[in-house]
């Protein structure tokens, strides 16, 4: 079966998490069998964030139900059929073969736990592995082994149209799954990036140039290209290796490709003109930038500084400073602050935040 964009309802990661968490929460609260809900198949281009979405779904189920939610992530491209069915061995009297249970089936079956078995890259797995994976997806069994009743099954893969390694799914099989197409969405990604402390060079650049978030061209021959996943890799390099973009430039090219890395490198030079964060957050009279590009970069750094110094700053000073800049700067800054749990109590005491909220700006 050739899955194309026109056959499915596309949604971003956040919408998928919202929809599925509501469905699974309803099942759990009413104690309905999880197997009564069809297994879910997530389709989308490489790096769009399918696996991150499954982890976010687990967090939401945990928040909604109070149960521990454990994700077992199985990368099927690296598996053989025996890895799913288990290793055959003789029974006690050596008259029959029995199959040792694979580790992926060793799950906590207690009532205060929800398990998610995530079968990633299912469309890229060899047909022999897919056959075993589909038995798990459809029947919640493989060979002699059965998934526990508290287990949710979600699979993910690339579409044939993505020109990645992908095998056709039989229509009879596809008809027994709930299919969701995941699309790239900058606004949803930005909210996630603020919560996950993605480096301000990355969040600033992608606000300035949001189309660079996902540039996957199935017919292109390049190995490195920008996706939400590869931008997270860039952020990790900046956070853990060096913020000297000249020094790490070859690694950036290796993650997002030459053209995008070159534009990104040029963009980061704007951070050299950044006002002092200490002056902004301690109430000293910091200079306000005039250019829109520098304002975008400034906001990304302010959000990072507020996240990393919640006990040492007075958030009101930074909001007062934002009020000296265009209205859109203030609103976007407040929206980013709202993604950081440690800042919420301080925001609720701020009159500018309260007014913006009452006016529907947030």
Secondary structure as UniProt FT lines:
FT   HELIX           5..7
FT   STRAND          10..11
FT   HELIX           13..29
FT   TURN            30..31
FT   HELIX           34..36
FT   STRAND          40..43
FT   TURN            46..47
FT   HELIX           50..65
FT   STRAND          68..75
FT   HELIX           76..78
FT   HELIX           81..85
FT   STRAND          88..90
FT   TURN            92..93
FT   STRAND          97..99
FT   HELIX           103..105
FT   TURN            111..112
FT   STRAND          113..120
FT   HELIX           122..124
FT   HELIX           127..139
FT   STRAND          141..142
FT   TURN            143..144
FT   STRAND          145..146
FT   TURN            149..150
FT   STRAND          151..157
FT   HELIX           160..162
FT   HELIX           171..174
FT   TURN            175..176
FT   STRAND          178..182
FT   HELIX           186..195
FT   TURN            196..197
FT   HELIX           200..208
FT   HELIX           210..213
FT   TURN            218..219
FT   HELIX           228..240
FT   HELIX           245..256
FT   HELIX           258..268
FT   HELIX           269..273
FT   HELIX           277..281
FT   TURN            282..283
FT   HELIX           292..308
FT   TURN            309..312
FT   HELIX           315..322
FT   TURN            323..324
FT   HELIX           327..337
FT   TURN            338..339
FT   HELIX           341..348
FT   HELIX           351..358
FT   TURN            359..360
//
